[in-house]
């Protein structure tokens, strides 16, 4: 199975926060965290109230996030709807 070019070209980017940036600002809780591999934005997953990782993609078009959960390293491309372990 071929990996999309966005995932193949993504970088290991340091997270800008230890929690969802938007949820921390407004006092919401999140379920899981995702880190944008282009700018380091940390957003919550689609199971969370804010869905801020997906919102970040729609706002700035950065295509790839990586799970920020302990023990997980998978990546997701919003453009190609592709998952890489």
N, C-alpha and C positions, 0 to 999 in steps of 0.2 A: 504494500500500500504506500503510495507516494504521500509525502508530507507537503503541505502547501508551502509556497515560497516565503510567505510572511513568517511562518514559524521557523523555517530553515534559516532565515536571515535575522531573526530576533536576537537581541543581546541579553545577557544576564544584567539586569538593572536593579540597583538597590532600592528598596521601598522607601518612600518619603515619610512614612508614618507607621506606627505600630497598630493602627486600627483604621477603619474606614474614615477617610478625611471628612466627608460630608456628614456622616452619622455623628462623629465626634463634635462637630460644630453645632448640631441641632439637638444632641442628647438622645439619639436613637440607638438601639442595639442592633447588632447584625448577627447573621448565622455563620457565614464563611467569608473569607477575604480573598481578593484577587489583586495581583500587582501588575500594572501596565509595564510591559517590557520596553516601551519607548521612553517614558518619562518618569516611571517610578510611582505614579499615582496609585494609592491603595483605595480600593472600593469594595463594597459588599456585593455578594452574589445575588442571583435572581431569586433565591429563596428568602432573601432578606427584604424587609419593608421598602428600602430605598432603591434597590437594584442599581447602586451607584457605579459599579464596574461597567455595566452595559450602558448606562447613561454617559459615562466618560467616553466610551467608544463613539456613541452617536454625536457627542459634542465636538470631539477633536479628531476622530477618525484614526486613532492609534489602534492597529488591528489585533495585537496579541497580548493576552494576559496569562499569568502563571498563578497557580494556586499558591496562596500565602499561608496555607495550613501546615502545621508541623507534620513532617513525614510525607508530604505530597510535593511532587515537582512537575505535574502535568501542565501542559500549555493548551490554550484554546485560541483559535483564530476566529474572530467575529465575521470577517469578510468571507472566508471560505467555509465557515462552520465546520472546522476541522479540529480534531483533538490529537495531541501528540503526548505519548507517555513521558 
